[in-house]
Amino acid sequence: MKNLMVAPSILSTDFAHLGKTLETINRSEADWLHVDVMDGMFVPNISFGTPVLQAIHKHNKKPVELHLMIAQPERYLEVFSKYGEQITVHAEACLHLHSVVQQIKNLGCKAGVALNPHTSLGSLEYVIKDLDTVCLMAVNPGFGGQDFIPDTLEKIKELKQLIQRKDAKAFIEVDGGVNRNNVKEILNSGADAVIAGSSIFNSNDPLRAIQELRNPLIR
Ligand SMILES: O=C(CO)[C@@H](O)[C@H](O)COP(=O)(O)O
């Protein structure tokens, strides 16, 4: 069985101890850091903006995926490109998704597109070949600590088929409600990576939690 790539979602951490959390992630087997920027418009929650991104940039040693849960993300691509190796935008937030993907790539970042649970894969058909990652939301975006939506497993399989049919190279990432109990099924459905917040940071041993998600066979 292959390893899953794991990216801890910083949203679920204690922001009073952000530096300490980043030190832990730096020492961990995490493949990259997942950073959710929320605007209170596209999603009903506000997370943080550039001052926090600057602080993360200073202390973090892992690659960063900036997950922009914001309306019209094209307004902020240039400024955010300074703080992440990959920028992931929501298909639902982009009127001109193809153009936004090209803008991300022209800024020198990898490009990801996220889909909300209700959004069908059809919106990716003509952009998938340009993507480094597709992020399937397994919860409605905005908050950590929600339950995994089981239909996501079917969606992962269909996405895998789309990627193969189009001869595309995009990674499949699954975000939300991922834990030690469902990670094997997510892997078996065809995911390449998972984003996890509460199952890592609510654990007594985040380093071990990351290891367990990366390799469901070690426990
Ligand atoms: O983007 C989101 C939620 O909107 C996720 O990245 C969560 O931050 C993942 O947290 P858990 O569901 O693992 O607690």
The ligand as an SDF file (V2000), in Angstrom:
LIG
                    3D

 14 13  0  0  0  0  0  0  0  0999 V2000
  -10.7350   23.9220    5.1960 O   0  0  0  0  0  0  0  0  0  0  0  0
  -11.0870   23.3200    6.1180 C   0  0  0  0  0  0  0  0  0  0  0  0
  -12.4180   23.5590    6.7210 C   0  0  0  0  0  0  0  0  0  0  0  0
  -13.0370   24.5880    6.0380 O   0  0  0  0  0  0  0  0  0  0  0  0
  -10.1780   22.2790    6.5950 C   0  0  0  0  0  0  0  0  0  0  0  0
   -8.8510   22.4890    6.1300 O   0  0  0  0  0  0  0  0  0  0  0  0
  -10.1810   22.0630    8.0560 C   0  0  0  0  0  0  0  0  0  0  0  0
   -9.2910   22.9570    8.6780 O   0  0  0  0  0  0  0  0  0  0  0  0
   -9.7960   20.6690    8.3420 C   0  0  0  0  0  0  0  0  0  0  0  0
  -10.0340   20.4820    9.6670 O   0  0  0  0  0  0  0  0  0  0  0  0
  -10.6190   19.1300   10.2390 P   0  0  0  0  0  0  0  0  0  0  0  0
  -11.8920   18.8500    9.4950 O   0  0  0  0  0  0  0  0  0  0  0  0
   -9.5760   18.1030    9.9440 O   0  0  0  0  0  0  0  0  0  0  0  0
  -10.8040   19.4210   11.6730 O   0  0  0  0  0  0  0  0  0  0  0  0
  1  2  2  0
  2  3  1  0
  2  5  1  0
  3  4  1  0
  5  6  1  0
  5  7  1  0
  7  8  1  0
  7  9  1  0
  9 10  1  0
 10 11  1  0
 11 12  2  0
 11 13  1  0
 11 14  1  0
M  END
$$$$
